[in-house]
Amino acid sequence: MRLHRNLTQVIRQFLLPDLFTVRWCRWLLPALFVASVSGCAVVAVADAAVTVVATGVKVTAKAVGAAADVVIPDGDDK
C-alpha cells in the first residue's frame, strides 16, 4: 500500500500540471492565437486598401486619358 501511495505522489508531481502552469496557459495560448489571427486581419485590410487605391488611380488615369483625347487632336480624323 505504501508503494502505491508513493507512486501516486510521483505521478501527480511529474505528470499533472501545477496550478501556475494551468493559469499561465489559460492566458498565453489565447493571446498567441489572437496575435496570429490579427496579423492576418492587418494584411487583409492593407490589401483591400491597396486595391481601392489602385482602382482609383486606374479609373482616374482612364478619365484623364479620355479627356486628353477629346481636347487634343491627334490627326486621326476618319
N, C-alpha and C positions, 0 to 999 in steps of 0.2 A: 504494500500500500504506500509506503514511503517513496519508493521508486516512481510510482505513478504520480504522486504529488510533485516530486522534483522535475519529472519530465513535463508535466503540465506547466510548471513555472517557466521552464526553459522555452517551451513553445510560445507561451504568452510574451515572454521578454523579447524573443528574436523574430517571431513571425507576425505578431499583431502590431499594428502601428500605435504609437502613443497618441495622446490627445493633442499635443502640439502639432504633430505631423498632420493629423486629420484636419485641424483648424487651418493650418498653412495651405494645404492642398485645396481646401474648400474655397479659398480666395485666389490662389495662384492660378489654378487651371482655368477658371472662367475668365480671369484677367488676360491670360495669354490668348485664349480663344477670341475674346473681343478685340484685342490688339491686332490679331491676324486678319480678322474679318474687316475691321475698319480700314486697314491698308488697302484692301480690295475696293472698298467703297470710295476711297480717295482717288484711286486710279480710275474708277468708272466715272466719277464726277469730272475729273480732269479731262478724260477722253471725250465726254459729252461737250464740255466747254470748247475744246479744240475743234470739234466737229461743227459746232454752231458758228464759231468764228470763221472757219474755213469756208463754210457755206455762204456766210455773209460776204466774205471777200470775193468769192466766185460770182455771186449774183451782182455785186457792185461792179466788178470788172466787166461783166457782160453788158450791164446797163451803160456804163461809160463807153464801151466799145460801140454799142449800137448808136448812142448819141453822137459819137465822133463820126461814124459812117454817114449819118444824116447831115451833119454840119459841114464836114469836109468832103468836097467832091474828089473822087479818085480817078475820074475819066472813064469809068466803065458804064457808060450810058448805052443802053441796048435799044 
